[in-house]
């Protein structure tokens, strides 16, 4: 697997690793469970998820998960992932999902991570980045808007969940 590492000098993104399991389990809280993870993590579940992520990277699959890392020691502060295929996405659209552990929220790190991930998505042929936010999650909507995404359509997923879409054209320079 070609190890990808992206950085803006404050935030670094690199693929999740098995040694991230403990940091993820320690950092997970009710907000991550509700908005991103779909349920509380277990050691076995997180290990299986990271193995799946590594397989996707190795095979060039449509799912790319990054650890959001801070500082010289690359402390895991959260995750950001890209889906180059998925429910409701048109060809060229890439879904961006992100979450930070509680102690890292409120410092602009999610916005930086979204911008870095968007640059990567563009370099991999993505034409538009999409962030899908449940209306009850204003913090995520604020990240999308700070990262230059504009409100788009509302959509219901197959399970009936309503999402507000935020979209950013990747065919123009992302910064």
Secondary structure as GFF3:
##gff-version 3
##sequence-region A 1 175
A	DSSP	beta_strand	5	7	.	.	.	ID=ss1
A	DSSP	beta_strand	11	15	.	.	.	ID=ss2
A	DSSP	three_ten_helix	18	20	.	.	.	ID=ss3
A	DSSP	alpha_helix	21	27	.	.	.	ID=ss4
A	DSSP	alpha_helix	30	32	.	.	.	ID=ss5
A	DSSP	pi_helix	33	37	.	.	.	ID=ss6
A	DSSP	alpha_helix	43	59	.	.	.	ID=ss7
A	DSSP	beta_strand	63	70	.	.	.	ID=ss8
A	DSSP	beta_strand	75	83	.	.	.	ID=ss9
A	DSSP	beta_strand	93	100	.	.	.	ID=ss10
A	DSSP	three_ten_helix	102	104	.	.	.	ID=ss11
A	DSSP	alpha_helix	109	123	.	.	.	ID=ss12
A	DSSP	beta_strand	128	133	.	.	.	ID=ss13
A	DSSP	alpha_helix	138	146	.	.	.	ID=ss14
A	DSSP	beta_strand	150	156	.	.	.	ID=ss15
A	DSSP	beta_strand	162	169	.	.	.	ID=ss16
###
